[in-house]
Amino acid sequence: MRTLVIDCATENCSAALFEGGGDDLCLIEGYCETLGRGHAERLVPMIGELPGGGRAERIAVSTGPGSFTGIRVGLAAAKALALAWDAQLLGYPTLALIAAQAQAETNASCVGVVSNAGHGEWFVQSFGADGLPQGEARSLSPQDAVQALTAEVVAGSRAEAFTELRGDGRALAIMPDARAFAALPPALLTPDPRPAYGRRPDAALPNKNGAGRRMAPAAPMQEHTTRAGTTQAG
């Protein structure tokens, strides 16, 4: 059985193809690019570059929390492909994949994940040695975040800022990568995946005075592309 994994809930856009099932997953090929923007334009061509066009009997997609646009792009692509290929569709939490990557690197008994939530806030969540979450993911101010997490090992896009603010800890600047899917606990895979945005949308409907909250501009990012076994930085 082949599994196509799609993760574009953050600045990263990644897709990977695996062979096997359960605890015996073998990476066939995968790609990961840090885009910032442009996930909708890049994801489908990226999947098409995989062996066999990425065709699989099972599709796993990241459900967030993360970027509203990225989550929607990933889910839409996964649902369309699952329908076209008559494939099983599963979802998994974005922060859990970051934790799994960190635990594979450090073998830590507990990992705290801190990721960008926008509007000056961070998504935070703790994970145990089994890779399962210890409580819900929350969107907090940096000051509240450092009170919420006590783990020595902290991973995610805001890990370095977190440990600097807290004054201690080991920071791993890890972003979710579909190629690390085999490290994710199977118990976290759920059928009928739905978006878990983690906070309210950036755009709001106008109020009685005709005003609404404006969308915060995204910071430009330099593209960074990696493939299984190779790294290319631009």
N, C-alpha and C positions, 0 to 999 in steps of 0.2 A: 504494500500500500504506500502511496505517496501522499505527502502533506505539503501544501503550499501555505507559507506563513507570511502575513502582511502586517507591517507595523509602520504607520505614518502618523501617529498621534502626537508627535513632538516635532522639533526641527529636523529630526532624522526621518528619512524615508527608506525603508528597507523591505526586501522580499527574499525569501529563501525557500528552497525545495528540499524536502527530506524523504528518505526511503525508510520503511519499517514502521513499527508502532510500539506503543507502551514505553518501556525503558530502553528499547533497542532502536533508537532513531539515528540515522546516519545522514549527515549533511551532504547533499549532492552538489549544490552550488547556491550561492547567495550574493546579494549586492546590498550595500548600505551607503547612502549619500546624505550629507548634511546640507539641506537646502534652505531652511528658513521659510521660504515660500515656493510655490510651484509644484506641490505634491500631486495635484490633479493632472498636471501635464506629464509628470515623470513616472508615476506609479505603473500605469499600464504598459508603457514601453519597457520598463524594468522587468516586469513579470514576463513579457514576451521574450526577453533575452535569456531566460532560464531554459534549461533543456526541455524540449517538448512544449515550449511556450508556457511552462509552469503548470501544465495540466496535472491535476491530482484528484484522488478520491476523497480527500479531506482538505478543508481550508480552515485555518485558524487566523483570526484577526484581532488586533489590539482594540480594546473598547474605551481606553482612557483610564484616568483623566489626562487631559492634555489640551491640545489645540482643537477648537471647535471644528475648524475647516478640515484639519488633518484626520480627525476621528471620522467625520462624515465621508470623506474621500475613501478611506480604507474600508469602511463598512459597505459603502455603495459598490465598490469594486468586488469585494468578497461575496456579497449577495448576488451580484450579476453573474460572476463566474460559477458560483455554486449552482445557480439555476441552469446555466448553460451546460455545465458538465455533470449535472445530477450528483453533486458532491455533498458530503456532510459539512455543515457549517458550524464552527465553534468560535467562541470569543474568549479572550483572556485579559486581565487587568494590566495596563501599561507599567505601573510601578512595580508589579510583581516580577516582570521580566528584568527590570533594572536590578532588583534585589537578587534574583537568580544569578545574574552575571557577576554581581559583587561577591556572592557567596562562593561561586566557582573559582574566583580569583583569590579570595582570602580565607575561605573555610571558616568564616566568622559564625559564632553562635547566634548573633542577632545583628541585623542590618537595618539602619534607618535610611529611608529614601527621601530625598528633598529635590523637588523638580520645579521648574518655573510654572507659575499659575497665572501670570499676567497681573497687571494693575498693582505691582509691588508686592504680591503675595506669593507664597510657595505652597505647593502640594507636599504634604508630609504623611508618612506612614511607616510603621515598624513591621518587620518580618522576623519570624523565629528561625531556628536552625533547620526546621523542616521546609522553609521557604514559604510558609503560609502566613497571611497577614495577621497581625495582632492589633485588631481594631480597624476602624474605617479610615480611608484616605480623607484628609481635611485640607482645605485651603486656608492658610493662616498668614498673618503678618510675620516678618522675620523675627520680631521680638517674641511673639507667641510660639513660633516654631521651635525656637531653642529651648523653650520650657516644655514642649511636648515630646521631644525625642531625647532619649538618654543613651542610645547605642553608641559604642566607641567607633564603629565603622559606619560611615555615612556615604551614600552613593547618590548620584544624580547630577543634573545640570547645575544645581545650586549647592552642591556638597561643599565645595571649597569656601563659598561665602558663609555657609552655615557654621562650619568648624571655626572659621576666623571669628565670627560673631560670638560663638559659644566659648571660644578660648581653648578648646581641646578637641581631640578626636582625629581619626584618620579619614581623609576625604578621597573619594574615588569619583572623578569626573566622568561618569558612565552615562551614556545615552542608550535607549533601547535599540537592540539590533536583532532582527528576525533570525539571524544565523545562530543565535544563542538559545533558540526555542527549546532545544533538547534538555536544557537545564531547568526549565519551568516545571513545577510540580503538576502532574496530570490532573490533580484534584481541582485545580484552578480553571480548567477548561469547562465552559458552560455552553449548552445549546441555545439557540435563538438569541444571539448576541445583540445587546442594546447599548447605545452610547452612555458612558458615565462621564459627563463633562466635569463634574467636581465643583462647578460654580455657575453663576448665572452668565448668560451670553454677554459679549461685549456690546452688541447693538441692542437698543431698547426701543419700544414703541413710544411715540411722542406722548407727553403728558397733556393735561388740560390746557396748558399754555403753548402747546405745539413744540415743546423742547424735549429732547431725549438725550441720553448719555451718548457721547461721541466715542467712536471706536479708537482705541489707542493705536498709533502707528507701530508697525513691526520694525525692529532694528535690522538693518542690512547685515547679511551674514556671508562669509566667504565659503564657497563650495568646497567640500571635502569628500572624496569618493574612496570607498574601500571595496574590494572584492575578496572572496574567500581565498586566503593565502597571499594577497597582495594589498598594498596600501599606496594610494596616490593622493598627494596633497597639492592643492592649487593655490 
